[in-house]
Amino acid sequence: MTNRELFKLTYASLLEAHHKKNPEHYAWPLSELGTVLGRMNMTIDNGSFSKNSQAFRKTCVALKIKYTYQAIETFIGEK
């Protein structure tokens, strides 16, 4: 498994858990998780992602990555 795949899987798990715990923080229902993850995975792949969410922050913590764009990009590597 690549670091990019690991990042996406970790993010997906933590996003789902955070949404279940705090649904009021999200403008979309949990039933749209797959659609949201599809869009987020595309932004991760093309380097246009926003790291400004609790799930993204928790992903970095879980993977022991600094919470900076440079550290995240270094971890996930080139596509």
N, C-alpha and C positions, 0 to 999 in steps of 0.2 A: 504494500500500500504506500502510495506517495504521501508526502506531507500535505499536498493540496487536497487529496482525498480525505486524509485524516482531519484536516481543518474543517472541510465541508461536513463530514459525518458528526464531528464534535459540535459544530455550530447547529446543525439540524436538531440534535438531541437536546441541546441547551435551550434553543429557541422554543421548542415544543414544551419543555419543562417550565420555562419562564412564562410562556403564554398561559399554560394551565394554572399556574400559581397567581398570575397577575393579568387576567384577561382585560381589565380596564385600561391597561397600557397600550393596547393594540386596537387599531381601527378596523381590523379584519377578524373574522371568526376563525376558530381553530380548524374548521373544516376546509379552509383555504390554505392550510400549511404547505401542501405540495406545490401550489402555484407560487406562493411567496418564496419558498426555497428554490424553485426553478429560476425565478428572477434574481435572487441573491447569488446563486451559483454562477449565473451569467456575469454578474458584476464582479464577482471574485475572479472569474476567468479572464475578464478583459481589463482588470485593474481599476475599475471605477467604483469600487465598493465604498460604503460609508461605514466607519467603525463606531459610529455613535449610537450604540444600543447596548443594553445590559447583556444580551445574549452574546454579542460580539466580544464585549469585555470579558465575560466569563469564559468564553472560548480561549481567549489569550491566556487567562489565568490557568485554565485546565491544561493547556499545552505548554505552559511556562514560557510564553512569548511576551516580550515587552509590548505594551499597548500603544504602539506607534505604527504608522503606515509602513515605514521602512522595515521594521522588524517583522511585521506580518508578511510583507512582500518577499522578504528574504526567506522566511519560513516556507511559504507556499511555492516559491521558486517560479521559474518561467513555465509557461504553458507548453 
